């Protein structure tokens, strides 16, 4: 069974909070070769242009952080900075739901395009992004200097939540 958000039963979405930082850092450490620090996450959570989502699960009456996404709005674009799911909960569609929810949220805020960087070697993430409509736009050479690895820049057009006329009005008023 799935919720209305497409999440498996027992999972739900809500904003990430500072109270989540210990759990975020635990997921971050096992998910990335160059994990973000507590200070970086705290900074994003307090930046007005940043947004976040948490996917949580309930088990035995307790709530746990299952995954998170951090993204930043700039004019009519959204830059997806982080997305991660606990390793023991991967391959259940949680990352897909997080991505769809953040794209929907960005669309409601009149964003027309989404961008992200992904390690060239991260085939699973690239497949997920392509499934959602992202295409490769370019390469950032040695974007991950510790490993000497390039990043693929991927982007997509976000379907308008309010129709094209609303988006054009907002963009022309900037």
N, CA, C and O of each residue as an XYZ file, in Angstrom:
696
protein
N       0.830     -1.188      0.000
C       0.000      0.000      0.000
C       0.871      1.247      0.000
O       1.962      1.258      0.571
N       0.370      2.311     -0.657
C       1.106      3.560     -0.760
C       0.226      4.716     -0.320
O      -0.997      4.668     -0.453
N       0.865      5.759      0.207
C       0.150      6.960      0.607
C      -0.185      7.790     -0.631
O       0.212      7.448     -1.745
N      -0.917      8.879     -0.423
C      -1.267      9.751     -1.548
C      -0.034     10.399     -2.158
O      -0.087     10.832     -3.309
N       1.072     10.482     -1.432
C       2.306     11.063     -1.959
C       3.139     10.034     -2.716
O       4.212     10.358     -3.225
N       2.658      8.811     -2.793
C       3.401      7.762     -3.465
C       4.380      7.053     -2.553
O       5.139      6.194     -3.002
N       4.370      7.407     -1.271
C       5.266      6.769     -0.315
C       4.654      5.467      0.195
O       3.433      5.354      0.309
N       5.498      4.488      0.501
C       4.954      3.275      1.122
C       4.267      3.637      2.440
O       4.652      4.609      3.089
N       3.266      2.874      2.836
C       2.578      3.126      4.107
C       3.591      3.161      5.243
O       4.566      2.410      5.252
N       3.342      4.040      6.187
C       4.243      4.206      7.320
C       5.300      5.267      7.086
O       6.077      5.572      7.991
N       5.345      5.840      5.878
C       6.296      6.900      5.549
C       5.525      8.179      5.253
O       4.409      8.127      4.735
N       6.115      9.328      5.579
C       5.474     10.605      5.290
C       6.535     11.686      5.086
O       7.683     11.528      5.501
N       6.142     12.776      4.449
C       7.036     13.899      4.150
C       6.712     15.085      5.038
O       5.550     15.349      5.347
N       7.759     15.801      5.445
C       7.630     17.065      6.143
C       8.969     17.786      6.072
O       9.959     17.190      5.648
N       9.027     19.053      6.474
C      10.312     19.766      6.409
C      11.343     19.170      7.367
O      11.001     18.620      8.414
N      12.590     19.291      6.986
C      13.720     18.905      7.828
C      13.888     19.994      8.884
O      13.616     21.161      8.605
N      14.330     19.638     10.087
C      14.560     20.628     11.143
C      15.959     20.437     11.728
O      16.627     19.436     11.469
N      16.381     21.410     12.513
C      17.686     21.310     13.191
C      17.733     20.086     14.120
O      18.799     19.514     14.345
N      16.587     19.698     14.647
C      16.541     18.515     15.516
C      16.915     17.241     14.771
O      17.233     16.227     15.393
N      16.880     17.289     13.445
C      17.205     16.125     12.621
C      18.699     15.994     12.328
O      19.121     14.989     11.755
N      19.504     16.983     12.706
C      20.884     17.025     12.225
C      21.715     15.802     12.604
O      22.535     15.362     11.798
N      21.539     15.245     13.782
C      22.309     14.033     14.130
C      21.979     12.895     13.170
O      22.878     12.203     12.694
N      20.701     12.703     12.888
C      20.285     11.642     11.961
C      20.733     11.945     10.536
O      21.157     11.046      9.809
N      20.638     13.214     10.137
C      21.094     13.615      8.806
C      22.576     13.298      8.652
O      22.988     12.730      7.641
N      23.375     13.659      9.646
C      24.821     13.420      9.567
C      25.144     11.932      9.518
O      26.090     11.531      8.839
N      24.384     11.114     10.216
C      24.601      9.660     10.164
C      24.334      9.126      8.756
O      25.102      8.308      8.249
N      23.258      9.580      8.129
C      22.951      9.163      6.754
C      24.001      9.720      5.799
O      24.449      9.026      4.887
N      24.385     10.957      6.007
C      25.373     11.634      5.158
C      26.705     10.881      5.147
O      27.307     10.693      4.089
N      27.156     10.459      6.310
C      28.445      9.769      6.439
C      28.505      8.472      5.638
O      29.547      8.137      5.075
N      27.401      7.748      5.586
C      27.406      6.472      4.864
C      26.981      6.611      3.410
O      27.019      5.640      2.654
N      26.574      7.823      3.012
C      26.059      8.020      1.660
C      27.024      8.735      0.722
O      26.936      8.565     -0.494
N      27.933      9.525      1.259
C      28.774     10.367      0.413
C      30.253     10.214      0.761
O      30.618     10.068      1.927
N      31.091     10.250     -0.267
C      32.544     10.191     -0.061
C      33.067     11.467      0.588
O      34.059     11.435      1.317
N      32.408     12.579      0.327
C      32.779     13.873      0.920
C      31.538     14.456      1.604
O      30.887     15.344      1.054
N      31.209     13.955      2.804
C      29.967     14.386      3.454
C      30.020     15.841      3.904
O      31.085     16.383      4.201
N      28.852     16.451      3.945
C      28.716     17.804      4.472
C      28.890     17.770      5.985
O      28.672     16.740      6.623
N      29.282     18.899      6.546
C      29.421     19.057      7.992
C      28.098     19.518      8.605
O      27.178     19.933      7.901
N      28.030     19.436      9.916
C      26.865     19.955     10.646
C      26.663     21.438     10.323
O      25.535     21.891     10.128
N      27.770     22.189     10.269
C      27.683     23.630     10.008
C      27.085     23.907      8.622
O      26.289     24.833      8.469
N      27.460     23.117      7.620
C      26.888     23.312      6.280
C      25.386     23.066      6.284
O      24.628     23.844      5.706
N      24.950     21.987      6.931
C      23.514     21.704      6.993
C      22.783     22.784      7.778
O      21.725     23.250      7.354
N      23.339     23.186      8.922
C      22.701     24.224      9.732
C      22.591     25.519      8.934
O      21.581     26.220      9.010
N      23.629     25.832      8.174
C      23.599     27.029      7.341
C      22.506     26.973      6.301
O      21.802     27.961      6.090
N      22.350     25.833      5.644
C      21.287     25.699      4.643
C      19.912     25.802      5.278
O      19.005     26.404      4.702
N      19.749     25.219      6.463
C      18.442     25.275      7.119
C      18.065     26.691      7.538
O      16.889     26.980      7.755
N      19.058     27.580      7.654
C      18.761     28.955      8.051
C      18.851     29.950      6.889
O      18.687     31.153      7.093
N      19.111     29.459      5.681
C      19.196     30.325      4.507
C      17.799     30.516      3.914
O      17.122     29.534      3.611
N      17.361     31.763      3.744
C      15.990     31.997      3.258
C      15.662     31.339      1.916
O      14.520     30.934      1.702
N      16.622     31.225      1.020
C      16.343     30.637     -0.300
C      16.384     29.114     -0.285
O      16.029     28.477     -1.277
N      16.810     28.527      0.819
C      16.905     27.065      0.900
C      15.602     26.452      1.378
O      14.849     27.049      2.148
N      15.363     25.255      0.901
C      14.211     24.468      1.306
C      14.706     23.067      1.645
O      15.789     22.664      1.221
N      13.918     22.340      2.401
C      14.302     20.972      2.746
C      13.057     20.111      2.869
O      11.949     20.592      3.104
N      13.286     18.832      2.701
C      12.241     17.836      2.910
C      12.844     16.664      3.659
O      13.995     16.287      3.442
N      12.053     16.107      4.531
C      12.436     14.886      5.234
C      11.400     13.831      4.930
O      10.200     14.108      4.942
N      11.856     12.622      4.658
C      10.924     11.503      4.594
C      11.140     10.746      5.902
O      12.256     10.352      6.240
N      10.055     10.560      6.616
C      10.113      9.909      7.925
C       9.315      8.612      7.876
O       8.446      8.408      7.029
N       9.652      7.755      8.817
C       8.916      6.508      8.949
C       8.474      6.361     10.393
O       9.098      6.888     11.315
N       7.394      5.640     10.564
C       6.941      5.319     11.913
C       7.104      3.816     12.109
O       6.757      3.011     11.245
N       7.634      3.472     13.258
C       7.829      2.062     13.588
C       7.693      1.919     15.099
O       8.418      2.561     15.859
N       6.777      1.089     15.521
C       6.585      0.864     16.949
C       6.234      2.125     17.714
O       6.622      2.277     18.872
N       5.504      3.031     17.080
C       5.095      4.262     17.736
C       6.152      5.356     17.720
O       5.891      6.463     18.191
N       7.339      5.074     17.188
C       8.396      6.086     17.098
C       8.566      6.543     15.663
O       8.240      5.823     14.719
N       9.093      7.778     15.514
C       9.343      8.343     14.186
C      10.846      8.395     13.948
O      11.617      8.747     14.841
N      11.252      8.041     12.733
C      12.663      8.028     12.361
C      12.850      8.761     11.041
O      11.964      8.764     10.186
N      14.021      9.387     10.886
C      14.369      9.999      9.613
C      14.828      8.904      8.662
O      15.756      8.154      8.966
N      14.170      8.818      7.509
C      14.531      7.809      6.508
C      15.375      8.422      5.389
O      16.185      7.730      4.771
N      15.188      9.710      5.129
C      15.943     10.373      4.070
C      15.648     11.853      4.062
O      14.770     12.331      4.781
N      16.394     12.580      3.237
C      16.250     14.029      3.206
C      16.657     14.585      1.852
O      17.353     13.940      1.068
N      16.201     15.798      1.609
C      16.594     16.548      0.414
C      16.763     18.001      0.818
O      15.978     18.541      1.597
N      17.801     18.624      0.277
C      18.064     20.053      0.480
C      18.139     20.679     -0.904
O      18.836     20.170     -1.782
N      17.431     21.770     -1.099
C      17.456     22.436     -2.399
C      17.350     23.936     -2.199
O      16.832     24.409     -1.187
N      17.852     24.682     -3.184
C      17.895     26.138     -3.080
C      17.241     26.764     -4.301
O      17.470     26.341     -5.434
N      16.422     27.779     -4.049
C      15.731     28.496     -5.103
C      16.525     29.742     -5.488
O      17.066     30.436     -4.627
N      16.588     30.015     -6.779
C      17.234     31.232     -7.290
C      16.472     31.656     -8.542
O      16.509     30.971     -9.564
N      15.784     32.788     -8.450
C      14.948     33.294     -9.548
C      13.966     32.203     -9.951
O      13.131     31.805     -9.139
N      14.044     31.712    -11.180
C      13.086     30.686    -11.623
C      13.738     29.310    -11.719
O      13.293     28.461    -12.492
N      14.790     29.091    -10.936
C      15.490     27.801    -10.954
C      15.613     27.227     -9.548
O      15.594     27.952     -8.553
N      15.738     25.921     -9.496
C      16.029     25.233     -8.245
C      17.300     24.428     -8.444
O      17.465     23.730     -9.445
N      18.195     24.538     -7.474
C      19.439     23.780     -7.471
C      19.312     22.724     -6.383
O      19.192     23.053     -5.202
N      19.340     21.465     -6.779
C      19.202     20.363     -5.830
C      20.590     20.075     -5.266
O      21.486     19.624     -5.981
N      20.751     20.345     -3.972
C      22.061     20.265     -3.333
C      22.361     18.897     -2.738
O      23.482     18.400     -2.849
N      21.363     18.287     -2.107
C      21.564     16.999     -1.439
C      20.290     16.187     -1.482
O      19.184     16.715     -1.365
N      20.471     14.901     -1.652
C      19.369     13.957     -1.481
C      19.998     12.643     -1.046
O      20.952     12.165     -1.659
N      19.455     12.067      0.016
C      19.999     10.802      0.524
C      18.915     10.046      1.284
O      18.005     10.634      1.867
N      19.044      8.721      1.256
C      18.135      7.821      1.968
C      18.993      6.829      2.750
O      20.042      6.392      2.278
N      18.534      6.483      3.943
C      19.255      5.484      4.744
C      19.503      4.237      3.907
O      18.608      3.789      3.191
N      20.707      3.668      3.988
C      21.015      2.489      3.167
C      20.047      1.328      3.351
O      19.724      0.641      2.381
N      19.578      1.094      4.570
C      18.671     -0.032      4.817
C      17.263      0.207      4.286
O      16.437     -0.706      4.293
N      16.979      1.425      3.824
C      15.650      1.750      3.303
C      15.669      2.102      1.816
O      14.663      2.552      1.268
N      16.797      1.901      1.177
C      16.905      2.218     -0.248
C      16.150      1.183     -1.079
O      15.838      0.089     -0.609
N      15.868      1.557     -2.319
C      15.186      0.712     -3.298
C      13.726      0.467     -2.923
O      13.157     -0.579     -3.235
N      13.135      1.448     -2.250
C      11.708      1.403     -1.903
C      10.945      2.570     -2.519
O       9.754      2.744     -2.261
N      11.635      3.371     -3.335
C      10.995      4.508     -3.976
C      11.042      5.796     -3.170
O      10.422      6.786     -3.557
N      11.769      5.801     -2.051
C      11.793      6.993     -1.216
C      12.508      8.159     -1.892
O      12.039      9.294     -1.815
N      13.628      7.899     -2.549
C      14.352      8.970     -3.253
C      13.496      9.525     -4.387
O      13.474     10.735     -4.613
N      12.801      8.662     -5.091
C      11.909      9.123     -6.157
C      10.830     10.028     -5.582
O      10.543     11.082     -6.150
N      10.231      9.636     -4.471
C       9.191     10.463     -3.845
C       9.760     11.788     -3.364
O       9.122     12.828     -3.532
N      10.946     11.771     -2.769
C      11.588     13.018     -2.353
C      11.807     13.949     -3.542
O      11.509     15.141     -3.475
N      12.331     13.389     -4.629
C      12.591     14.202     -5.822
C      11.295     14.765     -6.401
O      11.237     15.945     -6.747
N      10.274     13.951     -6.509
C       8.996     14.431     -7.049
C       8.411     15.521     -6.159
O       7.884     16.517     -6.655
N       8.504     15.332     -4.844
C       7.963     16.321     -3.915
C       8.737     17.633     -3.991
O       8.139     18.708     -3.944
N      10.046     17.555     -4.107
C      10.819     18.804     -4.178
C      10.587     19.512     -5.502
O      10.537     20.741     -5.539
N      10.445     18.764     -6.590
C      10.140     19.388     -7.882
C       8.753     20.033     -7.853
O       8.560     21.119     -8.398
N       7.804     19.374     -7.227
C       6.467     19.951     -7.096
C       6.513     21.223     -6.251
O       5.883     22.223     -6.596
N       7.256     21.185     -5.152
C       7.401     22.354     -4.292
C       8.049     23.509     -5.048
O       7.592     24.648     -4.955
N       9.109     23.219     -5.794
C       9.795     24.250     -6.579
C       8.857     24.813     -7.658
O       8.855     26.016     -7.917
N       8.075     23.949     -8.273
C       7.115     24.406     -9.270
C       6.083     25.345     -8.680
O       5.696     26.328     -9.312
N       5.638     25.045     -7.471
C       4.668     25.920     -6.801
C       5.278     27.279     -6.486
O       4.564     28.274     -6.363
N       6.600     27.317     -6.356
C       7.298     28.589     -6.114
C       7.771     29.213     -7.423
O       8.657     30.067     -7.440
N       7.159     28.766     -8.517
C       7.377     29.335     -9.856
C       8.733     29.029    -10.460
O       9.185     29.757    -11.344
N       9.394     27.976    -10.010
C      10.644     27.571    -10.645
C      10.325     26.864    -11.955
O       9.414     26.038    -12.019
N      11.071     27.189    -12.985
C      10.853     26.616    -14.310
C      11.878     25.546    -14.654
O      11.636     24.715    -15.529
N      13.028     25.557    -13.969
C      14.101     24.613    -14.274
C      14.711     24.084    -12.988
O      14.728     24.761    -11.960
N      15.208     22.860    -13.068
C      15.907     22.228    -11.950
C      17.274     21.762    -12.431
O      17.426     21.290    -13.558
N      18.261     21.902    -11.559
C      19.619     21.474    -11.868
C      20.213     20.739    -10.677
O      19.815     20.951     -9.531
N      21.170     19.872    -10.972
C      21.921     19.166     -9.938
C      23.245     18.706    -10.516
O      23.425     18.659    -11.733
N      24.163     18.371     -9.635
C      25.419     17.725    -10.033
C      25.418     16.331     -9.440
O      24.937     16.112     -8.328
N      25.961     15.397    -10.194
C      26.034     14.006     -9.738
C      27.364     13.418    -10.201
O      27.833     13.695    -11.305
N      27.958     12.605     -9.335
C      29.208     11.929     -9.720
C      28.987     11.139    -10.998
O      27.968     10.469    -11.170
N      29.941     11.232    -11.870
C      29.869     10.478    -13.119
C      29.728      8.976    -12.848
O      29.108      8.263    -13.637
N      30.296      8.495    -11.742
C      30.273      7.064    -11.420
C      29.001      6.616    -10.697
O      28.829      5.420    -10.462
N      28.117      7.531    -10.343
C      26.927      7.181     -9.568
C      25.780      6.772    -10.501
O      24.831      7.527    -10.716
N      25.892      5.582    -11.036
C      24.938      5.089    -12.037
C      23.512      5.017    -11.496
O      22.566      5.327    -12.220
N      23.343      4.614    -10.235
C      21.987      4.500     -9.680
C      21.310      5.870     -9.619
O      20.141      6.000     -9.982
N      22.033      6.883     -9.165
C      21.456      8.223     -9.083
C      21.162      8.763    -10.485
O      20.117      9.377    -10.702
N      22.060      8.543    -11.421
C      21.843      9.016    -12.792
C      20.587      8.389    -13.377
O      19.805      9.075    -14.034
N      20.381      7.091    -13.148
C      19.162      6.419    -13.630
C      17.912      7.044    -13.013
O      16.920      7.272    -13.705
N      17.963      7.320    -11.708
C      16.828      7.949    -11.034
C      16.522      9.304    -11.664
O      15.371      9.592    -11.992
N      17.534     10.125    -11.831
C      17.321     11.462    -12.384
C      16.808     11.394    -13.818
O      15.920     12.159    -14.196
N      17.356     10.492    -14.613
C      16.869     10.348    -15.997
C      15.417      9.888    -16.017
O      14.633     10.345    -16.850
N      15.051      8.988    -15.108
C      13.669      8.506    -15.018
C      12.708      9.668    -14.725
O      11.552      9.647    -15.148
N      13.198     10.676    -13.999
C      12.367     11.829    -13.652
C      12.364     12.919    -14.720
O      11.643     13.910    -14.605
N      13.180     12.726    -15.762
C      13.192     13.693    -16.856
C      14.435     14.552    -16.952
O      14.516     15.414    -17.828
N      15.403     14.344    -16.081
C      16.655     15.094    -16.154
C      17.486     14.594    -17.333
O      17.467     13.412    -17.679
N      18.212     15.524    -17.935
C      19.144     15.186    -19.009
C      20.496     15.815    -18.678
O      20.576     16.793    -17.934
N      21.544     15.242    -19.240
C      22.890     15.764    -19.012
C      23.043     17.069    -19.785
O      22.799     17.124    -20.991
N      23.448     18.112    -19.075
C      23.620     19.440    -19.667
C      25.095     19.791    -19.837
O      25.444     20.642    -20.656
N      25.959     19.134    -19.063
C      27.377     19.457    -19.137
C      28.170     18.645    -18.136
O      27.643     17.762    -17.460
N      29.445     18.965    -18.060
C      30.362     18.270    -17.154
C      31.146     19.320    -16.377
O      31.620     20.300    -16.951
N      31.280     19.112    -15.078
C      32.157     19.937    -14.256
C      33.388     19.081    -13.968
O      33.337     18.139    -13.177
N      34.474     19.422    -14.614
C      35.723     18.662    -14.481
C      36.256     18.750    -13.050
O      36.315     19.827    -12.457
N      36.639     17.598    -12.515
C      37.224     17.491    -11.172
C      36.392     18.195    -10.100
O      36.936     18.802     -9.178
N      35.087     18.109    -10.231
C      34.168     18.725     -9.271
C      34.359     18.120     -7.878
O      34.180     18.799     -6.867
N      34.718     16.857     -7.840
C      35.005     16.158     -6.589
C      36.515     15.968     -6.514
O      37.007     14.892     -6.851
N      37.264     16.981     -6.081
C      38.725     16.939     -6.175
C      39.384     15.852     -5.324
O      40.437     15.335     -5.695
N      38.773     15.500     -4.185
C      39.378     14.481     -3.323
C      39.539     13.147     -4.049
O      40.495     12.410     -3.808
N      38.599     12.848     -4.938
C      38.642     11.600     -5.686
C      39.033     11.832     -7.144
O      39.154     10.878     -7.912
N      39.228     13.086     -7.526
C      39.578     13.404     -8.907
C      38.478     13.036     -9.893
O      38.752     12.612    -11.016
N      37.224     13.203     -9.459
C      36.098     12.767    -10.288
C      35.293     13.949    -10.817
O      35.109     14.960    -10.139
N      34.823     13.788    -12.042
C      33.972     14.793    -12.670
C      32.534     14.646    -12.172
O      32.123     13.586    -11.702
N      31.786     15.741    -12.289
C      30.346     15.723    -12.034
C      29.620     15.939    -13.341
O      30.050     16.730    -14.181
N      28.532     15.242    -13.506
C      27.613     15.535    -14.608
C      26.638     16.589    -14.108
O      26.090     16.462    -13.014
N      26.423     17.620    -14.896
C      25.400     18.611    -14.590
C      24.154     18.142    -15.324
O      24.160     17.967    -16.542
N      23.091     17.942    -14.564
C      21.837     17.483    -15.142
C      20.769     18.531    -14.890
O      20.779     19.221    -13.870
N      19.853     18.638    -15.830
C      18.791     19.621    -15.684
C      17.508     19.154    -16.327
O      17.485     18.203    -17.108
N      16.446     19.842    -15.980
C      15.138     19.545    -16.562
C      14.233     20.760    -16.447
O      14.446     21.640    -15.613
N      13.221     20.787    -17.301
C      12.155     21.789    -17.212
C      11.138     21.262    -16.200
O      10.770     20.088    -16.237
N      10.690     22.123    -15.308
C       9.678     21.743    -14.315
C       8.312     22.120    -14.867
O       8.089     23.277    -15.222
N       7.396     21.161    -14.945
C       6.044     21.508    -15.393
C       5.440     22.554    -14.464
O       5.559     22.443    -13.244
N       4.800     23.558    -15.025
C       4.207     24.634    -14.238
C       3.054     24.100    -13.399
O       2.242     23.305    -13.873
N       2.992     24.544    -12.149
C       1.903     24.172    -11.242
C       0.687     25.075    -11.439
O      -0.438     24.695    -11.116
N       0.928     26.288    -11.979
C      -0.154     27.271    -12.108
C      -0.437     27.650    -13.550
O      -1.174     28.602    -13.804
N       0.132     26.928    -14.491
C      -0.051     27.286    -15.896
C       1.043     28.239    -16.341
O       1.587     28.980    -15.522
N       1.373     28.232    -17.623
C       2.469     29.050    -18.124
C       2.246     30.544    -17.952
O       3.218     31.283    -17.791
N       1.015     31.014    -17.980
C       0.790     32.452    -17.869
C       1.195     32.973    -16.494
O       1.733     34.076    -16.397
N       0.952     32.209    -15.426
C       1.339     32.630    -14.086
C       2.856     32.726    -13.969
O       3.376     33.681    -13.392
N       3.564     31.743    -14.512
C       5.024     31.748    -14.450
C       5.580     32.940    -15.230
O       6.498     33.612    -14.761
N       5.033     33.204    -16.410
C       5.507     34.335    -17.215
C       5.285     35.645    -16.473
O       6.143     36.527    -16.509
N       4.137     35.785    -15.797
C       3.861     37.006    -15.043
C       4.906     37.202    -13.948
O       5.404     38.312    -13.761
N       5.246     36.126    -13.216
C       6.197     36.241    -12.133
C       7.581     36.584    -12.675
O       8.257     37.458    -12.132
N       8.001     35.916    -13.720
C       9.329     36.150    -14.287
C       9.420     37.574    -14.827
O      10.438     38.239    -14.633
N       8.383     38.049    -15.494
C       8.452     39.393    -16.059
C       8.431     40.460    -14.966
O       8.850     41.591    -15.212
N       7.957     40.131    -13.773
C       7.935     41.112    -12.687
C       9.260     41.157    -11.935
O       9.439     42.015    -11.071
N      10.191     40.259    -12.239
C      11.481     40.246    -11.525
C      12.389     41.352    -11.986
O      13.508     41.480    -11.487
